[in-house]
Amino acid sequence: MTRSPIDNKAGSNPRTPAPDGLPPLLHADNRLLVFIKPTGLLSVPGIGPEKADCLVSRAESAFPGARIVHRLDRDTSGVIVLARDADTHRELSRQFHDREVDKQYEAIVGGRLAIDDGVINAALRKDLDNPPRQIIDDNQGRSATTGFRVLERLEDRTRVELTPVTGRSHQLRVHMISIGHPILGDDLYAPPELLAMSQRLLLHATLLTITHPGTGKPMTFHDPCPF
């Protein structure tokens, strides 16, 4: 999908007041909701009552019928879209499945990347011995592709733009550590010395482009990286 210019009417950028208990809203209409998910909040309920609080349950309490379309990891922040009815959910889910959406992330990784950009192709599957971790397995894993581009190099870290082509669980985190540059603050994959360099996972979903199920027009939502 070719990325369209950011559409300010789509809320790509001023945040609007949200009902109490909800993250900031980028956009709301009768078909969909676009939130800025904070780090530390689950997208959907986890296992056990202590993990019942999540974005979709909060959204559903304020917007009955709201349902999840795609997920961000608990510790990943940024742009996420929810559907408000079954038809919208079906169409948006199809767009994600058929890779008709554009997604972009920003991250800070350990070390200085030697090249300015590149593409990582490495199949992923669940690590059955260490859930919920994922591992690279070219024989039994599902294909996964991530593009990366250096935005800034510092003494001991690099700011990168990440563009996932596929949407596998933990894809960006595993792909970056596979080339020797774990995302800072990653409590699943980063070594202790890099985990200690940040109090949160330094991964933010900055941009999402979809086709509106009602109008058929492309809409781009953007939230600047907060770190």
ZIPEDA-V150264 format. One record per helix or strand of 2 or more residues. SS is the DSSP state (hx for helix, st for strand). FROM is the first residue (numbers start at 1). TO is the last residue. If there is no record, write none. Layout:
SS:FROM:TO / SS:FROM:TO
This chain:
hx:8:10 / st:25:28 / st:32:37 / hx:49:51 / hx:55:62 / st:67:68 / st:77:83 / hx:86:97 / st:102:110 / st:117:121 / st:124:126 / st:134:136 / st:145:153 / st:157:164 / hx:171:178 / hx:192:195 / st:203:211 / st:218:222
